[in-house]
Amino acid sequence: MESDNTVRRLKAFGTHKYVAQENDGSRHRCGNNGYSGDPKRKPEVSLYLLREGLAACLVAVFILVLWGLVHLSLRQLVVGKTSGEFDAARARQHLEHITSVGPRPVGSQENEVLTVGYLLEQIENIRAESAAGLHQLTVDVQRPTGSFSIDFLGGFTSFYDRVTNVAVRLEPKGGAQHLMLANCHFDTVANSPGASDDAVSCAVMLEVLHSLANQSTPLRHGVVFLFNGAEENVLQASHGFITQHPWAKQVRAFINLEAAGVGGKEVVFQTGPENPWLVQAYVHAAKHPFASVVGQEVFQSGIIPSDTDFRIYRDFGNIPGIDLAFIENGFIYHTKYDTADRILTDSIQRAGDNILAVLKHLVMSDKLADSSEYRHGNMVFFDLLGVVVVAYPARVGTILNYIVAAATFLYLAKKASLPGNGGGRYVRDLACATGVAVLSWFITLLSVLIVALFVTLLGRSMFWYNHFYASICLYGTAATGKMILIHTLAKNLYYGGVRLVELGELYFDVSLLLWCCSLVWLTQQGLCSAYVPMLMVAFPLATRLLLTKEFKHRGASVKYSVFYLLGLALPYVHFMFLIWVVFEIFTPIMGRSGTEIPPEVVLASLITLATIFLSSFFLHFIYLVRSTKWILAGLGSAFVIMFLLISCGQFFPYSGSADSPRPKRVFLQHTTRTFHNLEGRVESRDSGLWINSFDYTAMQHVTPIVPELNDSVRTQCREDHPFCGFPWFLPVKFLSKKNWYLPAPEVSPSSPVEFNLLSKEETTWGTIKMTFSVKGPSHMSLYLMPHRGASLSTWSFGDGRPQFDLSGEYFIFYSHGLDAPTWTFWFEIQPPREPDPSGPEGMISVAISSHYFFGEDQRTAQLEELLHRFPTWAFPSFWVSTYDMYRY
């Protein structure tokens, strides 16, 4: 009787192959495509389970092949034939000439005279060559003055005076009412030739201008090519153009060319706001598309501490646009290694082909003239291996996402309704299995973070900076091994050693459910990135349904496993590309993110999350293999060996190799500080070499080479002084708290700061208005620190509303071009009701710091001597500065 019931039950669950022997009680069963009851019930025989070695090989080959495809697509910069309209060789000549003058900080001759002169010369050549054609070309050199505040690191205010813009207007000879804007910047940070950031973009724009000016078909609309000369000073020149230039009122959309790395492919990482027609234009016209809405939403979330001129045009001009940037090899971004020879000609060719094609499409488009009709809505967009871009409206994406989610829940509901699952047995077991999976995530993440903590305590942080795959071998093996171990224990202990294929199917359903939940949540949040979980649900679900018959008849066969993996190929290859983007951006950022963010925690978390996401639809293989002991042994051995090698210091973080430099970034200033009391007398004065490390290892690796840079000369923040009493160039003191100060002789720049209080008067509404004048170098920082009980009510900057940074102080960055007048500003302060006896005297501390980024004032003998002692694998960005503080 029992045997008959067993046979009937197996038939009801869709099992097509079974053997039932009465009397001896033995029952043989192979897998089915439906859930058949309690997974804890241990059968005596389970057929068609994968061999451990075969399963490991299949998954490993699958991952490696897809990873190889991703890298192959990234190396293929130019796909197919170029149009022949863009001459990369001529653009390279422009690049080499612009970078040949060296670093180009704002205010320097190299930036304001030499580079501007070259640009004007080339533009004049293009105008002369195209004079007989169908277009007219107008050039305007703008030198705007203005100020603005933005939400950057809490709050940041910028003031600029006579910075330089070279604007070129190309339009039909009859004129144009509507304009496109193409933007690049030719200035650089100090001590970097800035080939990728952003000379190559300006070189590309010159050649695009040449091509458009000489084409035989008249443009429908005009184009403004803006070569802006003050982007590195926190986006100043673009603000001057969009808020003050008369052409700005006719601009309907823009393309911004930027860099966060050196060479490679330029990726579209921001569009909008809204205006989906711009994405459609890129998709339709770009010759070599490379785009991701995921990058846009991550960048605009503020996770990446950076910004581009895109923000200025969007926020101050209310103009939609497309933001493109090179992102590869960010290790040498903003360093002396950012040279023209590191940018491949194919990178220039693909960028030129894309920008020329998109601009041509937009200036011939009806939508540019009246984009208001096409303004609303967002677009889901992503490329597949750089070959094709998929793009569709966000509202269509929402519908598609909910359809996929509904199909998934219908699939799971049908499983729950099968005979034998009465009383909610399947739902209970699915819930328990989901709990096991989620618990395995948390335990895995916690375990890997403990490993990261040990690496940090051993003083081996950033070992992966020059050996990235070493981090995969350490944290990746730890995460993978922990996941497999937890599920192996669950299989053998919680499920009593059951090895039925139905248990593997249960964990496939778990992965499907979890991805589906993330799909629904992201869709409800209105995020276009929800397309990622949509792909990760739709393709596995479709594959599973197509393989139902194979799984039903043969269980976890080799044929099933191979076709199952093939069904995952498309979503997984795209997901691996996104993982590559994450590591390509965040790994170099850890080298310039300050001394307070533990990089091991960041990288270990990213690797663990990548492992969890990638393993999701491989999870059920753990329950479909006969054993995992050899896999665990292999992963454990690799982890132990790698941990021992790292502990012994076999992986040095930095490299000065000419082929692949991975420099350690250091800011080195020779500064003189002067502190005045309430009466205006000098209270104290000192001079020294102030050193900031911009990564977590601080001076750990430098001290053996430069013994003076040890903890005995570590600085402490003077809380009663604005910005700790040091000449910060940007408001990042909370990111880099480990600093060193070596005594040195006073600096004596040829243009010292002249700081004067012009007036101090009480207003009728009870505030004190103070007016100042400053004369000094092209880069200065003003710090305002109201004392306890006092507050700033208004000032002469931006919109008049004071905006403080994360430390509660006020940071105003000032820069000027050539022949700038004296800087005059004022603010009103509400005095405290009662003086604070424990705080500094007066109601406010005002400090002004000067930064000499170029010319003879940039160097001193002491700086030169220390620079020569730094190792070749370090990149010290150096200059002379002063700091003067006053109490009022």
N, C-alpha and C positions, 0 to 999 in steps of 0.2 A: 504493500500500500504506500509506504514511504517513497519507494522507488518511482511508482507511478506519479505521485505528486511532484517529484523532482523533475521528471520528464515534462509534465504539463507546464510547470513553471518556467523551465528553460525555453520551451516553445513559445510561451507567451512573451518572454523577454526578447524574442527575435534571435535566439541562438540556433544556428543552422547545423552545427556539427557537435555531436555529443555522443557519449557512450554511457549507457546506464546498465549496470550489472546487478541484478537482484541477488539476494542472499549474502554476498561478501561485502556489500555496502560501499564498494568503491565507485566513485563518480568522476568521470573525466569531462572537462568542459573547456572550450576555448572562448575567446572574447566575444562580446556582443556590442551592438551599437546603442544600447539603451542601458540605463542604470537599473540594476537588477536586485536591489535590496541592500542589506546591511553589509558595508565593506569590511566590517570586523570579522565576519564569518569566514573562517579559514578553510579553503578547499584542500583536498588532498593532492590534487594535481592541477597545475596551471600551465597551459600551452602557449606557444608563440610569444614568448618574451624575448626582448633583444639581448644579445650578448653584450657585456659591459664594454669591451674594447670596440666593438662595432658601433655602438651608440656614441661613444666618446669621439670616435673618428668622424662619424657623420656630422655631428654638431660642430666639431673643430674645423672640418673642411668647409662646411657651410659658412661659418663666421669668417674664415680666412679668405675665401673666394669673394664674398661680398665686400670685405674690407679692401681687398685688392682692387675691386671695381671702383670703389670710392676714390682710392688714390690714383688710379688710372685716369678717372674723369677729371681729377684736380690737376693732373699733369698735362692733360690735353687742353692747352689754353685756347687755341683757335680750332674750332670744330668746323670742318668743311672749308670751302674756298672763301677768301675775302672778296669784298665787292670791288676792290681796286681803287676806290675813291679816297681812301685814307692812306697816306704814305707814312708808315711807321719809322722809316729811316730818317725822314726829315724831322719828324717829331723827336726822335732820339737826339738829333743835332741840337734842337732847342733845349732839351733836357740837360745835355752835357754843358751847354753854354751857360745856362742859368745856374747850375750847381758849381761851375768852375770858379765862381767868385767866393765860394765858401759859405759859412753861416750868414743868414740875412735877418737878424733881429730888427724889429721896428726901430726907426731912428738912425740906423747905421747907413753909411754911404753905400754899402753893398745892396741894401734893400731899397732905399729911397732914390738912389741915383743910378747905380750900375744896372740893376735889374729892371727898373722902370725904363731906363734908356734903351735897353735891349728890346723890351716888349714894344715900346713905341716905334723903334726902328723896324721890327718885323711887321707890325701892323701897317706901317706906312708902305712897306714893300707890297703887302697884300692889296692895299688900296690902289696903288699905282698899277698893279697887274690886272686888277678887276675893273678899272675905271671905265673901260669901253663896254662892259657887260651890262647886265640887267639890274644890278643892285648898287646901292650907295652905302658908303661906310663912313660913320661919324665917330670920332674919338674924343673922349673927355677925361681929363685927369682931375679927379675930385680929391679934395683934402678936407674932409669933414671934421667937425668938433661936436662932441655930445657926451651923454652919459646915460646909463640905464642900470637897472638891478634885475638879477635873475635868481632863481632858486637853484643855487649850485653849492653843494656842501653846506646846506643850511641857508645861506644867504650871501650874496656876492654883489658888490657894486663896482661898476667900471666907468672910468672917465678917460676919454681920448681927445687928443688935440692935434689937428692937422695930420692925421694918418692918411695913407695914400690908397686911392682906388684908380685903376685904369679901366675905364668902361668903354666898350666898343659896341656901337649900334649898327647892325646889318639889317637892311630892309630893302624892299623894292624901291626903285627910283621915284615912284609916286608917293612914297611914304607908307607907314603902317600904323594902324590904331592900336593893335594888340601885340604884345611882346612876350616872348619866352626869355627866360634868364638862365644862362649857364655860368656857374660860379666855381672858381678855384682860388687858392691863395698862394702867394709866392714868398711870404715871410716864413721864417723858421724860428725854432727855439735856439737859444745860445748853444754854441759848440756842435751843432749838427748841420751838415750840408743840405738836409731835407730833400733828398731826391724823390722819395715816395710821398713825403708829407711836406709840400704838396706840389713840388716842381714838375713831376711827371704829368699831373693833371693839367697844369698850365701849358705844358708842351703839347699835350693832346688837344687842348682847346685852341691853341694857335693853328694847328693843322686842320682841325674841324672848321675853324673860321676861314681858312684858305680854301677848303673844298667847297663850302657853301657859297662863298663870295664868287667863285668861278663857275658855278653850275649853270647850265643853259636854260633850266626851267625857273621862272621867277617864283620867289617865295610868296606865299599868301599873307603871312604875318612876318613880323620882325623878330630878331634875336639880339639880346644884349649879352655880350661876353664880358663878364666882370672878373678882372684879375685883381683880387683884393689883397692889400698889403699889410693887414693886421688881423689875422685870425688867431694866431697863437697867443695873442694878448686877450684871450677870452672873447673872441668873436666881435671885435670892435668895428673893423672896416665894413663888414656886412651890415651892421646896425647903421653906420653912417650912410650907406647907400640906400637902404630900404626906407629909412625915415626921412632922408633929406634930398636925395637926388630927384630931379624932375621926371626922369624916365621911369622911376619906380611906380608911379601911378598907373602906368600902362602895362605893367608886368602882370600876366595872368597865371603863370606857373613857372617852376624853376627845376633845374637839375643841378645838384651839388656834388662835386667830385672831391672825395676825401681819402684819408688813409689811416688805418690803425695797425698797419703792417707794411711789409716791403714786397711789392710785386705780387705775382700770382694772379688770381681772378678778382675782378672787382664785383662785389656782391651788392645787390639792392637790399638794403637792410632797414630802410624807412620809406614810407610813402604817406601821402595825405597832407593834412587831416582830411579824411573821407575822400571825395573825388575819385571814385574807382576808375574813371576813364583814363587816368594817368597810368594805372597798372595795366589796363587793357592796351594802352599805346605801347608800353614797354614790351608786353608779351607779343604784340603783333609785329613790332618793328625790330627788336633787338636781334642781332645776328648770332650772338653767343650768349644766351640768357643764363643768368645765375642769380636767383632771388629766393627769399624766404620770409614769409610773414611771421614766422617764429622769431627770427632775429629782430624784426621790428618791435614785436611786443616785449621781448626781453630787454632790448635797448631802451625803449620808452618807459619801462618799469623803473628805471633808475638803478638796476643792479650793477650795471657797468658805469663806473664813475667818469663819464666823459660826455662831451657834447660837440656838435658841429654847427656850422652856419645854418643848417636846416632849421634849427630851433629859432634863430633870429627871424628868418623869413616867415616862418609859421606864426610865431607869437607877436612880432611887431609889424609884420606886413600882411598877416592874414592871407597868405598865398600858399597854395598847395604845391607839393613838389615831390621829387624823387631823390633819395640820398644814396649814393654809391660809395663804396670804400674798398680799398685793398686791405685784406685782413691777415694774409700769411706772414709768418716770421716776424711777429711783433717783438721778438727779443731785441731787435736792433732799431726799432722805431724810436725816434728822438735821440739817437746816438750818433757818434762820428762814423759809424759803419753804414749809415743810410746814404749810400753813394749810388751814382748813376749806373755803374757797372753791375750792380746787383739786381737791376730790373731788366728782365728779359724783354727782347724786342717783341716777342709774341704777346707779352702782357700789354705792351703799348698798342699793338695791333688790335687786340680784342677790345680794349677799352675804347679805342678810336672808332672801330667799326660800330660798336654798340651805341656810343653817344651820338655819332653822326647820323646813324639810322633813326634813332629815337627823336632827335631834334628835327630832322627832315619830316618825319611823320607828324610831329606836333605842329610845326609851323604851316603845314598844309591842311590842318584839321579844322573843321567847322567848330568843334567843341572848345577850342582855345578862345574863340571870340566870345562865346557865351557859355562858360562852364557852369553857371548857376543851375542850368537845367540838369546837369549830370553830377551835381555836387554831393548829393546825399548817398550814404551807404559806404560800406567798406568792402574790400575784396579779400578772398582767400587766395593766396598765390604761393607756389613752391615749384622748384625745378626738379627734374629727375635726371641726375648725373650730368647736369649742364647741357643736356641735349634738347629738352623741351620744357616749357613752363606750363604748369596747369594753373588756371585762374578761373574763378567763378565768384559771383556776388556772395557776400556774407549771408544774405537772407536765403539764398539757395543752399549754402552750406548748412545753415540751421535746419532746414527741411531734411536735407540728406542725412545729417547727423541723427536726427530723431527717427528717421526711417530705419537706419542701421541699428539704433538702440532698441527700437520696437521689435525688429526682427530677432535680435539677441534675446530679449525677454520672452518672446514667443517661443523661441527654440528651447529655452530653459523651462518655460511653463509646460511645454509638451513633454519634456523629460519627466517633469514632476507628476504628470498625469498618467504615466504608463502604469499598467497593472503591476501590482506588487509594491508600489510606492505609496500605498494608502497610509493615511494618518500622518502625512507630511514627512515621511522617512527621508526622501531625497532632499527636501528642503533643509531638514535638520543636518544631514550629512554634508550638504553643500555649505551650510553656514559654518559647521565645524572645520571643514577643509579650508574655507576662506580665513577663518581665525588662525589656523596653522600657518597659512601662507603669509598673512600680515604679521604674525608674531615672528616668523622667520626673517622678515625684512628688518624689524626693529632690532632683533638680536644680532643680525649680520652687521647692520650699521653701527651698533654699539661696539661690537667686537673689533671692527676695522678702525673705529675711532680710538679705541684703546691702543691698537698697534701704532696709529699715528701719534698718539701721546708719548709712547715709548721712544719713537724715532725723534720726536722733538726734545725729550728729556736727555737723550743721548747726544744732543747737539748735531744731529745729522739732517736738519731741516733743509728742504729744497735740493736733496740729492738728485731729484728727477729733473731739475731745471735744464741740465745738459744731457740727461739720459732718460728721456720720457718713458721709454718702454720698461725701464727698471721699476717705475711706479706701478705699471700694469702687473709686472711679475710679483710685486709685493702685495699691494692692496687688491689687485684683481684676483690673484690666487686665494687670498684670505677671504674675500667676499664670496667667490664661487665655492670654495671649499666649505665655508660655513653654511651656505644655503643648502648644499647637497647633504652635509652632515645632519642638519636639522630635519630635513625631509626623510633621510634614511632612518633616523631614529623614530620619526613619526610612523614610518611604514612598518618598522620592526617592533616597536613598542606600543604605540597607540592603536595601530591597526592589527596588531598581533601577528606580524610577519606575512600578511596577505600579499599575494603577487598577482592578483587578477588584473586583466587589462581594463576591467571596468573601473578600477581604482585610478588608473592612469587617466581614463576619460573624465573622471570626477574632477581631477586637478586641471585638465584642459578647460572644463567648465568654470573653474575658479578663476583662471587667468582671463577668460572671456568676460566673466562678470565684473572683475576689477577694472579692466580696461573700459568696459561699457559704463561703469559708474563714473570714471574720470571723464569719459566722453560727454555724459549728461551734465556733469558739473561744469566743465569748461564751456559747454554750449550755453548753459544758463548764465554764466558770467559774461557772455557776449564776446568771448575770445575767439578770434579766427584760428588760433593754434589748435583748436579742437579737431581740426582735420587729421592731426597725428593719431590720436586714439581712434578716430573713425577708421583710418586705414588699418590700424592694429586690431580692429574688431572685424571689419568687413572681410578682409582677405582670409584670416584664419577660419572664420565661420564658414565662408563659401568653400574653402578647401576641405574642411571637415565634412560638410554635407556631401561634397563630391566623392569623398573617400569612404562614405558610409558602408557601401557594399564590400569594399576590400577589408575594412576593419571588422565588419560583421562576420566575414567568412574566415579570415586568416589572423585576425588580431593584429598585434604590433609586428607585422612582417617588415622585411627590408624594403619591399616595394611600397608599402604604406609610408614608411619613414621617409624614403626618398621623395615621393610625391608630396608628402606633407611639408617637407622643407622647401621644395620648389614653390609651393603655394604661399610660403611666407617671404619669398625672396624680395618682392617689390616693396612692401612696407618696411622690411628690415634693412634693405639697402638705403632707403631714404632716411630711416631712423639713424643708421650709422653715419650718414652724412651729417645729420644734425649733431650727433655726438662729436664728430670731428670738428665742427664749427665751435662747439662749446670749449673743447680743449685747446683749439687753435687760438681762441681769444683769451681764455682765463689763465692758461699756463704762463704766457708772458706777463700778464697783468700781475701775477704774484711777485714778479721781480720789481714792481714799482708801486706796490700797494701799502708800503709803510711797514713799520716795525711792530705794529700792534695786532695785526690779523695773522693768526697762525696758518701758514700756507698748507701744512700737512692736513689740518682739519678740512680745509677747502677742497684740496685735491682728493683726499681719501673719501670725502663725501660724494664728490662728483663721480669717482670711479665706482663706488658702491651703488649709487643710484643708476649709473649706466649698466652695471651688472644685473641689478634687479630688473630693470626694464627689458634688457636683452634676454634674460633667462625666463621671462614670463611664459612664453609658449614652448619652452623646453622643459619646464618644470615637471610636466607629466611624464617625461622620459625617465625621471628618477624612479617612478612607480612602474615603468614598463621594462626596466632592465633587471636582470637576475641578481645583480649585485653592484655595489658602488665602491667596494673596498680598494680596488686598484686605482680607481680615479681619485679617491680621497688620499691614497698614499702618494700618488704622483703630485697632486696639488700641495699636499703638506710638505713634501720634500722640496719642491720649488720654493715654497714660502720660507722654509727654514734656511735654505742656502742663501736666498736673497737677503733675508734679515741679517744673517751673519756677515755677508759682504758689506751691507750698508753700515752695520755697527762698526765694522773695521775701517770705515772711511774709504771704501774702494770707489765711490762715486762722488767726485768733486763737482759742486754745483755749476761752476762757471768755466768759460772757455774764452781765450783770446785768439782762437784759430781764425785765420784769414778767410777760410772757406765757410765756416759755420760758427761765428762768434756768439757767445752767450754771456755778455758782460754783466758784471755786478754794477749797479747804478749807485753813484754817490754824488751828493751835492757838496761842493767845497767852496766856502766863501772866506775871503780875508776881510774882516770887518772891524770897524771901530765903533764903539757904543758910548754914547754920552747921555747921562741922566741929569735932568734939571729938577730943582725943587720948586715949591710954590712961589718963591721970590724970584725965580728965574736964574738962580745961581747954579753952577755945575755941582751936583751932589757927588757924582762918581763918574769915572771914565776908564774904559779898558779897551784893549785891542786883542784880537786873536784870530785863529783859523777855526771857523765853525763848520763842522762836518755833520751832514745828515745822511744816514743810510736809508735807502728807499726799499729795502726788503727786510725780512724778519731776521736774517742772520746777523744784522748790524755789522760790527767790526770784527766779528769772530774770526774770519779768515784773513783779515787784513792785519790784525795786531801782530802776528808772528813776523810779518814783513816790515811793518811800521810800529815798533814797540811803544812809541809814545801814545798811540791811540788805544789806551786801555781804560779801565773803569775809573782810574784816578782822575781823569779829565772829563768824565761824564757830566753833562749839564743838568741842572734841575730847573723846572719851570718856576719863574718868579710870578706867582699869582697876582701880585700887586702891580705888575707891569703889563702893558698891552702886549698881547701875543707872547707872553713869557719873557719879554725883554730881548727878543731876537728878531733879525730881519727876514721874516718869512716872505717868500715871493708870492705864494698862494696860501689861502687859509687852510692848511693841512696839518696843523700842529698836533691835532688829535690822532692823526694817522702815523706820525713819526715822532714818538716821544723819546727815543734813544738818540741823543746827540752828544757830540764831543766838541770841546773848546780848548784849543792849544794856544797859550799866550804867544803873541807876536807883536812886532812894532806897529805903530799907527799907520793907517793908510792916508795918502794925501792926493786924492783925485784932482785933476785939473779943473773940474767944474763941480765944486762942492755944493751941497744943498744950502739954499738960503730960505730959512723958514721964519715968518714974521706974523705976529698977531697985529692985524691992522686996526681992529676995533672990538670993543666989548661993551655992550649996552643992554639995559633991561627993557623989555618990551612992556606994553601996557597990559598984556595978558599974563604977565608974571614969569616969563621965561627970560633966559639970558641968551642974546644973540652974539655969536663970536664969528668974526671974519678974519681969514688968514690969507696969506700969499706964500707961494712956494716957487722957487726957481731951482732946477736941478737937472739931472740926466733924463734920458728918454723913458726910463722905467723907475717908478717909485710906488711904494705902498704906504697907505695912510691907515693907521689903526686908532680907533676911538674906543675908550673904555670908561663909560660913566661909572662913578663910584656908587656904592650902595645907597639907595634912596633917590638917586638922580636918574633921569631918563631923557633920551633925545626925543623931541617932538616933531621936528622937521629939519630939512637941510636942502642944499642947493643941488643935490644929485638926483638923477632919475626923475621919478614922478613926485619927489618931495617927501616920500615916506621912508624913513630909515629902516633898513633891513639888516638884521644881525645874523651872524653865522652860528654854527652848532655850539660854539663856546660861549655865546651870548655877547660877543664883542662885535665891533663893526669894522669890516675890512673894505677899503676902497683902493682899487688898483688903478694906477694912472700910467699912461704912456703918451708919447708925442712923436711926431715926425720931425722934419727939419724946420728950423726957424719958428718954433712955437713961442708964444708970449708967456709971461708969468702966469702961473696957475693960481686963480683966486676962487675960494670957496667959503661957505659959511654954514653954520648949523645953529639951531636953537636947542637949549638944554633946560629942562625943568630942574631947578636945584633941589637937593634933599631938604625935607622939613627940619631934620636935625642931623648934625654931622655925626659920622660913624667913628667913634674913638678908636676902634680896632682896625679900621681901614686906612688907606692912604689919605693924605691931606688933600683938601680941595674937593671939587665936585666932578672933575673929569681928568683923565690922563690921555694925552694926545701924543702919538709917536709917528714919526715919518722915517721910512727907510728908503735908501737909494740903492739901485742895482746897476752896475756898470758892466753891461753884457758884451761890449765890443770896444775896439780901439786900444790905445795905450793904457787907459785907466783900468782895463779888464784884468791886467796881470801885475803881480809884484814879485820880487825876488823870492820871498818866502813861499808864495804860491807855487812858483816854478820848481823850487827845490822839493816841496812835498809832492807835487805832481809826478816828478821823475822817480820818486820812491814807490809810487803805487804800482802794484803788479799789472802785467799786460792784460789780465782777464778782468780788470776793473775799468769802468768808464766814469771818471770823475768829471762832472760838469762844473766848471769853475767860473768865478767872477769876484769882483771887489764890491763890497757893500758898506753902508753906514747905517747907524740906528740912532736917532735922537728922540728923547722923550721929554715931555713937558707936562707940568701939573697946572691946572687952572681951577 
